[in-house]
Amino acid sequence: MTENPKVAPAWRVRWASRENDKRQRAFQVAADAWRRQSNDLGSMHTAATEFRGALRAPLGVAIDLRRGETVYVTLPAAQMIEAPHMTALPGVRFDLAPIPAESLGRPLPDAFKVMDAGTVVVTDRRVVLLGGRGKREWAYAKLVGLLHDQSSPFTLMHVVNRQKISGLYFPSASAPGFRFNLTLAIADANQQRQALVTHLGSMLAAHQRTQPVPPTLVTPAEAPATARVPGGKVSIGVVLLFALCAFAGIVAGPPAQTSPTSSSATRAVAPADAITPPVVAQEVPSLATTSSSVSPSPKPSPTMAIVKPKPRTSPTPRPKRTTASPAPKRVNLCGAPQNPYGYNFCGGSLIYSPASGVCGYFDCIDYFDNGVGYMIQCNDRMVSMSGGRRGSCSHHGGNRRPVYK
C-alpha cells in the first residue's frame, strides 16, 4: 500500500523530492540533446533532398569557377594544416556523426602544423582554400582518404597529387556545416545523392526511436533505509559497530581498573568523537610507581608465620603514546570525485577496464558494465563505458569528457 506523503516521515519526503529532481534534470538534459540532434538530422535530410548549389561565389570571394561548377558553401577563418606522421586515411564514405559540443572549441593537437589561413569554398568538384600564401585545392577526383576528427574540429583529406596528408581546421563553430556540405558535394560528384538521402532518412528514423522517455517518479514510501542517516550505508555501519561494542561490554562485565596515568594517556590520544568509558578511581598504587612512594612493609612478629613473597614479575611495558594518523590529503582530480584509484579528468591513459568498485565513487549509468569502449563522463555527469563508440551518452546529453587514470 502506498504511503501517504502527508503522514510520511520528513526524511522520506526529502529523499523522494531529491530523487525526483535528479531524474527530471537528467531527463531534461537528454531530451534537449535529442531534440537538437533531431533538428540537425531533419535539416540535413531536407538540404540533401532540395539543395542544388549556387552558380557563383559570394561577393568578394575571388575564385575562378569552372564551367558548370556550383558552390555549396563559403566559410571564412579556416586554417590549412598538415599531419606529418600520418601515411594513410580511411576511405571516402558518408560520415555524418555529430561533433560533440565540447570538441568544437578544442585547440589543434601539437602534432599538426599550420601552413596557411583564409577562406574555404566547397564546390561540387573540389575544396579550395584562398589563403594568404596562395590557393590550395583538394579535387574529389583525386581524393582517396577522408577523416572527420571527433575530438577536435579538423578534417583531413588525402589526395594522390600531394605527398603529405593535409586538411582544414576550423577554430569557430563552422566545422559541422563544412562537413555536411563536403559530404553532399562528394555525393554529387560520385552520382550518389539519392544514396545520401536514403542514408540520412535511415539515421533520422533510428534517432526517432531513441527519444528519451519521461522518468518514473518515486514516492516517499520507496525511500531506502540508508536515506534516513546522512552518509547512507557508512553511517549505518558505524551505528552497528557501536552497538556491537556495547554488546561486547555487557558480556565482558565492568571495565578493569587502570592507573590514572595510563587512563589520562589513553584520553590524550583518543579521537574527539570517540566514546570513552568512565574511569574507575584507583584504590591501590600502580606497579609503575617508584619505590619511594610505597609504604614500608611491617616487620614480622615472632609469632607470625613468615611467608616468602612470590618473585615479583616485571610490569608490562606501557604502550608508547602515538598521535592520530593525519587525514589523507585530497588529490586534485580536475573535478572528478575523490576515489582510491586515481581516476581523474586531468589526463593520462583511457580506462578500458575500470576497477570493480568504481560505481561507488562515480555515478554510473544503467548497464554500465555492458559498455565496450573506454570510460567517459556524459553531459548529465553520469559515466559510461561506451567512450569512442558511436551513440555514446546518447541518452545522457552527449559526451562531456573522458575519464583518465
C-alpha angles and dihedrals in degrees: 000000000000114000115241108245091215092064098030116114114268094245091057092050091049092049092050091048093051094045094049091047091051092050093047093050092049090049092049092052092049093045093051092050091047091050093050092051091046091054091047093050091046092051092048092049091051093047092048089052100045112018117103104169133242127283094221139033122252118276112281096025106117104209127135107225118207123233110293094003115141130202120232103179141347119209127184129209100037126148128217111226138185128214103210097184099048122093103174142019134203116275123271110278142143104286110172100150110144118251112242110249092236090056096059095076098040118121123243113274114257094243092069125082124215109227103174144341135218146097122334123214120192116200134169090265108035151354113249129194114201097199138166091261096049138276123323123184141184112207117209091220089064097038113118102160138031132182129181106194117222098200098052132021100255134113125205122207124191115205123179095230093062123068098208125053110247139171147153133287121201114202090187130061092269094100096094092053091048093050095050095046091047090051091049092047094049090048090054092046089054095041091247102122094119091048089054092050090051091048092051091048090055091048091050093049092048090048092052089058091058096059108143116252119225110258125255109250120228129224129223089254090066094059111125119235091246090065091069096069121052109249096033117221095007093059092047088052091053091051091051090048092054090047090052091049091051091050091050089051092054092050094046095048128225118346119268118256115262133187120265090240095055093042092052090049090051091051091050094059098036115108116256093245096046120112108240117199116232115270116237114227113253120243099179128047119259120255087239093065119109122259092245091066094054117090115241117263116253117254113251116250120232091255095045117101111240112231116191110231118241116253109276112242120219113256119255107263112254113246113254117254113256131189123234115267112259117251113262113264117249112248121220104246095169094250099324118129115266107265137163093238097065092238108166148161094234100086143272131111124352114248115237097158109036124195115272093244097049094111089063088070104026127051101248123199121238112281089020091154092056093067118115100195135060129299113276137168118234126217091261087058094249116130126232137186094223098089113146092021124112112259095020113163089004090144094042104057098277132284120324108175141321123260115235137196 
